[in-house]
Amino acid sequence: MKYAKLAKLWDSLHSSFWFVPTLMVVLAIALSFITIWIDHRGEANIVEKIGWAYSLGPSGSRAILSAIAGSMVSVATTSFSITIVALQLASSQFGPRLLRSFMQDTGNQIVLGTFISTFVYSLMVLRTVNGVEKNEFVPHLAVSIGIGLAIASVGVLIYFIHHSASSIQVDWVIKQVGNDLDVAIDQLFPERIGQSASKQLQEESLPAIPADFDQVACPIKTTASGYIQVIDDNHLMQIATKNNLLLRVQHRPGHFVVEGSELVQVFPEEKVTKKLAVEINDAFVLGSRRTEQQDVEFPIDQLVEIAVRALSPGINDPFTAIRCIDQLSAALCHLAQREIPSPYRYDDHNQLRIIAEPISFADATDAAFNQIRQYGKSSVAVTMRLLEAIAAIASFTHQIPDRTTLQRHADMIERGSHEGIAEELDYENVKERYLAAVKAIWKT
């Protein structure tokens, strides 16, 4: 349970523009105190031996620190403005669901933090410069470091301009979402096909679900509304083992649940208490939006949204849609080689404790292809690329149900082309791709 809560907290912090800059400001304040302390102790004589180090009087120090602080405020304001414009452009061009990916960009967070922390550091050092003759104090080391931070900020500004120009390019956005999708697949489906055969055979020999489960099981209802972001399966297993229960999870991460709807079914009913209901609800982390932590469909939907927007009459950009199809096909090839975990989870004594249906290859394929097929059936290029993608994915599939899923999608794409494509020669090209896809699907 603690892991799930911490995972949600870290995801929220990672998606914010204030966390990293705040840390950098704190470090800048600490650095200013350390350098000023060294200057006060008279241990900064090394500065005099360095030719490029600052060694002028208090008036010059104030002028330099004031210039650094003023310029950093101006640059930070401009950077914030550019970031907001990029977010607005991303929202209108790629969809509002992509805003989270932009806000998670660590590069932008570090850039903003660099400018703000340099500004704060300059102010902290500036307040210690004393021009009174008897008590004159110039923190040469601190000022030298401030100059170094200003020079570093110039380099960060150049990086920011390049990064901002690159991050709003559609190819970069699609690639980043594709990387998130690959990471989610690796985390949720770590085992490759063939690695867990002995485990499956062991599970198949264990007892089945009680015959009266549906009649006797007691539903545990959710106490809030929202998207399921994380399910702490270890916590659920501890609850089921400790109380000798069988739990059936009704929803998976990414689903929206309404307050009062069924969350988990518990067997047997007589062991259900208010305390148990609270413990089970605590294993589910709900939020106002979906995340890719345990939801593979979320990055798939992000890519689909980009493709569907590109296929809209107002934009009419089939090349972007094709780029999304290519990324989706690569992810599905990746997923096809992974072992989908069994819905049945057992404790250390081989006792069935949890039933939780994971996302299947068919679910992921439906999410990836259905809407693009529906909105792109009048585009010859998109239709042909969909069929080519299916042929490519087929070479990585090893199970008959997966191949049947690809066949179903190929059939729907081919049938849709009858309605969407009027030119006979174009339809013949689509038919050729369809036959090639079917051949690749059932090739032994």
C-alpha positions, 0 to 999 in steps of 0.5 A: 500500500505504501508503495502504491501511494509513493508511486502516485506521489512521485508521478505527481511530483514528476509531472509538476513544474515546481518540484525540480526548480524548488529543489534547485533553489534550495541547493542554490541557497545552501551553496550561497551559505557555504561559499559565503562561510568560506569567504568569511573564514578567509579560506578563499585565498585560492581565488587570488591565485586563479586568473579568471576569478573575480577580485574587484571591490564591493561596487563592482560585486554589486553591479555584477550580481545585480546584472546577473539577478536581473537578467535571470529574471528576464530569461526565466520569464521568457522561458516560462512564456515559451513553455506555456506557448508550447503547451498550448500548441501541444494541446491543440495539435496533439490533444490535451492528454499529451500535456502530461508528457510535456510537463514530465520533461525533466529538461524543461524543469531543469532549465527553469530551475537553473534560471530561478536558482541562479537568480536566488543565489545572486540575491543571497550573495548580494545581501552580504556585500559590504562597502563600509570601509572598516567592515568592507567585505566582498565574497570573492569566491561566492561572486566567482561562482555566481559568474560561473552560474551565469555562464552556465545559464547561457548554455542552458538557454541555448539548450532550451531553445533547441529543446523547445523547437524539437519537443513540439515536432510530431516525430519527437512527440510520437517517439516519446510516447512510444518509449513510454509504451515500451517501458510500460510493457517491460514493467507489466509483462517482464516475462517473454513467451516460453519462460513461464511454461512450468509455472502455467502448468503448475497453475492449471493443476490447482483447484478451480474457482468455487462453483457458488462464487457468484452467488455467495461472494460479497461486493466491496464498493469503491468509496470515491470516483476516479480513474484507477491508477495503481493497484497494489497487488501485494497488499491485496495478496496479504489481505486475502492470505491473512483472512483466508479469502478469494478476491475477484478484482472487477476493474483494471488500471485505467478504468473509471469507477463511480463511487458506490460501484463494485470494486472487488468481490470477496468470498466467502461473504461472512468474513467481510467487515467494514475494516476489511472493506477499508483495507481493500479500498486502500489497495486501489489508488484513484486519480483524476487522470490516467497514467501509464504506471500500470495502464498500457492502454493509456500511451496507446490511446495517446498515439491513437489520439494523435493519429485520429486528429491528423485524419480529421478533415480540418488537418488531413495529415495522413503522414502523421497517422502513418507515423503513429501506426508504425509506432503502434505496430512496433509496440504490438510486436513487443507485446506479442513476444511477452507472456500475458500473466494468468488472471489467477494469483496464488499464495505461497501455499498454491492457494488461489487468492486473487482473480484479476483479468490483465489486459490481453493482446486482443485488448491492446490491438483493439485499442490501437487499430479500431479508431484509426481504422474507422476514421481512416477508411477513406485514406488509401495510404492509411488503410494500406499501412494498417494492413502492412502493420498487421503483416509485420506484427504477425511475424512476432506472434506465437499463439493462435488467439493472437493470430486470430485477433490480427485476422479479425482486424485485417478482415474489418480493414478490408471490408471498410475499404469497400465503403471508403475507397471508390477508385478500383485500382486503389482498392486492388492495392488494398486487396493485395496488402490484405492477402499479404497480411493474411498470408503472414498471419497464418504462415507456419 
